[in-house]
Amino acid sequence: MKERWKLLTIILVFIAAYYVPWANPVIRRSGLEAFMMLQEYARDHVLTCLIPAFFIAGGIAVFVSQASVLKYFGATAKKILSYSVASISGTVLAVCSCTVLPLFAGIYTRGAGIGPATAFLYSGPAINVLAIVLTARILGWQLGLARAIGAVFFAVITGLLMALIFRKDDAARAQGELFLPEDEGTGRTLLQDALFMLTMVLILIFAAFAKPAEGSTGLWPAIFAAKWYVTAGLLIILGFMLKAWFVKEERVTWVESTWGFMKQIFPLLGAGVLVAGFMLGRPGHAALIPDHYIANLVGGNSLWANLFASVSGALMYFATLTEVPILQGLLGAGMGKGPALSLLLAGPALSLPNMLVIGGVMGAKKTAVFCTIIVVLSTIAGMIYGAIVG
């Protein structure tokens, strides 16, 4: 099957090289935007966001016992506990729709139920405290509050719907849990494992800490100024933990697991970023589909405007916090407030690169249902919000 996909990829690349009219200035500009977006992504997000996330995913797969994952996120876990943990995870991890992917892959492949896993997948980028605060500050407190409420609500509803629709799959996975072998002792305490994972999460948080707005004062600028010192200190602490608490075989297995996630996710992610850049470009840089076309389609508060905003947001890639300035420009160009919320709820949690990778982790059918649920809920929320605020 993999060889067929490789052959199809080669054929598609050949067709593009042969037939795409690169002499056309719009096509040429779109191609440049695709690679400019890829470069921007590589510079701003790979080292500080994705690499730490991959190592966390590898750590989950190797050092977190399957019994622990199943206890909190398994199909038979208590729903109040599993969905509560999954739906508020975004308040801790300020990650984008792509950075959350290796974390999702880590818990899902360890046996997490489809409901809690997809609730976590949505909440990671959607319930981002920094993004919600920035939304309230720049776009208005009403939109910031609506985004916060909608994101938490969506995480739970999406997870419950996915669990209901794919309950037979979860039941089959839960049946397999009965025959899991007992966990072998590692020589470490639960506290040591927790501190190790916490240290990696803190590295991700500080390394990816967003630059504050120009002229801002308070705690945020102070943390940003010290982010690399804190990150370096945490890396030193992590090194001591690895040396003192883990044997060589465990460290090697951790690196191999991390590399496995990278091989699975990076190619799809890169392809998705190129396609999104070619079609939509970067903020302020036109590509194949100009920004003003989108703005003209999402004025008012009609069903079509909200649906189009949801679908557009689901396809576009938003790095953490970039959705706010994009929406600021679209609102200034005449975008309705309802469609703005629809895009805010669908955009950060989904993207074309994100969809491709999710499909590789849990299959095309589950991915299609997950994306459809997000788009439909975002459309409904946008219409309700637009009707309330006028």
N, C-alpha and C positions, 0 to 999 in steps of 0.2 A: 504493500500500500504506500509506503514511504517513497519507493522508487517511482511510483506513478505520479506522486505529487512533485517530485524533483523534475520529472520529464515535463509535466504540465507547466511548471515554473519556467523551465528553459524555453519552451514553446512560446509562452506569453511574453517573455523578455525579448525573444527574437521578433515577434510580431510588433511589439512596441518600437523596437529599434528600426524596423523596416518601414512601418506605416505612419508613426506619429509625425505630424508636420512640424518639426522643430524650427523650421524657418519662420513660422508664424510667431510674431512678437508676444502674443498672449500665451501661447504654449511654451515658448522659451522662458518667459517670466515665471510661469507656473512651475516649470522644471527647476528653475533656480530657487524658487521659494520652497520647493520640496526639500532640497538639500540644505538650504539655509535653516529650515526648521529642524532638520536632523542634526545639524551642527549645533544649533542653539540647545537642543535637547541634550546632546552629548556633553556640552560644556556646563550646562546649568543643573542637570538632574542625574546623570548617570553615576558620577563619583559620590555625590553627596546624598542621593536618595536611593537609587536602585541598588548599588553595590551593598550598602548596609542592609537593605531589605532582603537581598538574596542571602546574605550570611545569617540573618534572623530566620529565614525560611529553612535554610540548611540546619540551623540549630534546632528548630522545631522538629524537623524530620528525624534528627539523630538523637538529641538529648531529652526531648520531651516524650515521656512514655505514651504509647498509644492508649493505655488505660486512662491517663489523665485527660487526653483530648476527648475521648469518648465520654468521660464523666461530665464535662462541661459543655461540649458541643455535639455529642453523639445523638443519633436519631432517637435514642431512648432516654436522653437526659431530660431533667425537669425543664419544661418550656420557660418558666419564669426566670430561672437562672441562666439558661443558655441564651435566650433572646435579650435579656438585660445586659449581659456581658458583651454580646455581639453588637448590639445597637448603640452602645456608648463608646465603643472602641475608637471612633473617630475623634473624640474629644482629647485623646492622648496622642494619636498618630496623625500628625499634620501632613498627610501624604496625598498624592494625586491618584487618578484612576489607574495609572500604570504602575506606580510604586507599590500599591496595595496587592498587586497580582501575585508576586512570589509569596507574600504572607498568606494570602488566600489559598494558593496551591499547597503550601505547607500544611495547613490545618485540614484541608479537604482530603489530601492524600493520606493523612494519618487517621482518617475515619470519621471526621466531623459530619454531622447530618447536613443534608442539602439546605435545610431551612436556616439554621444558625450560621452556616458557612456563607450563604448568600446575603444574609443580614449583615455579617461582618464585611463582605465584599462591597456592599453599598455604603455602609456607615463610615468605612475608613476614609474615603475622600470627601464624602458628603457632609459629615458632622465635624467639620474642621473649625475649631474655635477661632483661630486666626482669621479664616476666610469669612466666618459669620460676623465677627467684629468689624472687619474691613467693609463688608457689605452694608452693615448698619451705618457705618461712619460716612461712606461715600454715596451710597444709593438710598439711604434713608432707613430709620429704625424699623419702619413697618415691614419693609422688604427683608431686613435682617432677621426680624422676629419670625416672619412667615417662613423664611428659609430654615431656621433652627427647628421650628415645630414640625414642618413638613419632612425634614430629613430624618428626625428620630422616628416619626410615625411611619414613614416609608420603609425604613430599615426593618421594622417589626412586621409590617403588612407584607412586604416582599418575601421575607423569610417564611412566614406562615403560608402564603400562597404557594411558594415553591415546594414546601414540605407537603402540602395537601395534594398538589398536582403530581408530584413524584413520590408519593408515599410508598408505592410498591418497591421502587428502587431502594429507598431508605430501609424498608423492611428487610429486603434481601441483604443489605449491608449489615443491619443489626443482627440478622441471623448468623452471619459470619463471626460476629463478636463473641458468640458463645464458645467458639473454639479457639480463641486467642490464647497463646501460651502465657504463662505467668511472667511478669517482668523480672529480668535478672537484676540483681543488685549492681550498682555502679560504684559504690564506695563513697558517694556524695550524699549529702543531706538534701532534703527538699528546699531548704533555705539557700543552699549554695547554687542549686540549679536556677532558682528564682532570681537570685542576685545576678547570675551570669546573663540570663535573658533580659533582665531589667537594664543592665549595663549596655547591651547591644541596642535596646530600644532607645535609651537616652542618647547614644551615639547618633542614631538616625534622626532623632528630634533636633539635636543641637547642630549637626552637620547640615541639615536641611532648613534651619531656621531662616525665615524669610526676612529680607531687608525691610526695615520700617519706612514709612512714608517720609518724604523730605520735611524736615522741621519738626518732626514728632519728638516728644519727650516722655520720660517715664521709664518703666521697667523694660519694655520691649527693646528700645535702642540700646540699653545697657547690656541686655542679654546678647543682642546681635554683635556688639563690640567685643564681647568676651567669648563668642561661640567657638572659635578655633582653639583657644586656650582650654576651654572646658572639654572640647572633643578630644584634644591631645591627651589630657589627663585621663579621660575615660578609656582611651585606647591603651594607655599604660596599665591601668587597672585591669583591663580585659586580658592583656598579655600575662600579667601575674596570675590571674585566675586560670588561664589555659595551662600555664606551666605547673601550678600547684595542684589543681583539682582534676586535671584530665590526663589520661595516658596517651602515648603517641598514636596508638591505633584509633582512639576516639577523635583526635585532632585530624588525622588523615581522612577518616570517614566523613567528618564534618565538611572538610574542603571538597571532597568528592560529591557529597550531596548538594552543596552550594553550586558547584560546577554543573551538576545535572539540571538544576533549575535554570541556570543561565542559558544552557544550550537549548532548553525547551522554549524559553520566553523571548530571549533577545532577537532571534531572527524575525519572529512574527511582529514584535514590537517595532523593530526598525522598518519593516515593510509597511506597517500601518501608519507610522509617522510620515513616511514618504508620500503615501497616498493622500493623507489628510492635508499635508503641506501643498501638494499639487492642486488639490481641489479647492481648498479654502485659504491657504496662505497663513502667514503670521499676522498678529494684530497690527493694523495700520499698513499692511502690505497686500495689495490685491493679487489674487491668483486666478484660477479658471473661473471661480464663482465670486464676483465682486461683493464686498460687504453691503453696498447699498441695495443690492437685489434682495438680500436677506432682510434688511431693515424694512423694505417696502412690503415684504410678505408678512411681517409680524406686527403691523400696526393694528390698533384696536384690541378687542377682546373676543373675537369670534372663535368658534371651534377650530377652524382651519388655522388661524394665527397661532393659537396655543399648541396645536398638534405639530405645526411646522417648526415652531420653536423647540419643542421637545425632541423631534426627530433630528433637527439640525444640531442641537446640543449633544444628543447621543452620538452623533457621528464625528463631531469636532473633538480635537484633543485640547484639554485645558491643563496646563501645568498649575500647580498649587498657587492660588490667589490671582492667576491671570484672567479668570473669568470676570472679575470685578471691573477692571478697566475696559475690557471688551464690551461688557454690558453698558458701561457708562457711555461709551461712544454710540452704541446702538439705541439707547434710550434718547440720547441727544438727536439722533437721526429720525425719531418718531416711533420707536418701538413701544408697544403697549406694556403696561405694568404687569398684566396677567401673563403674557408670553415671556416677560423677563423672568418671572418666578419659575415658569415651566422650564426655561433654559437653565436656570440656576439649579433646579432639582435634578434635571436629567444630565446636564453637561459634565459637572465634575466627577460624577460617579461612572459615566460611560464615555467611551471614545472608540473610534474604529480600531486602533491598536489594541485597546482593552478587550473588545469583542473577539478579535482573532485569537488572543491568548486564552481567554476564558473557554472558547470553543475547544482549544487543545487540551484543557484541563478537565472539563466536565461534559464535553460533547456538544455538537451543534444544536440538538433539540433543546437541551436545558438552557443553553445560552440564548437561543431565540425567545424562549418563554421568559427568561429573566429580563431581557432587554424590552420585550413587549410590555411586561408589567410596569417597568420604570417609566416608559413613554406614556402609557395610559394614565398612570397615577399622576405624573407631572402635568399632563394636559388637563386633567380634572382639577388639580390644585390650582393651576394658573387661571382657569375660568372662574373658580370660586373667589380667588383673591382679586381678580380683575373686577368682578361684580361688586365686591365689598368696597374696594378703594376707589372705584370709578376710574 
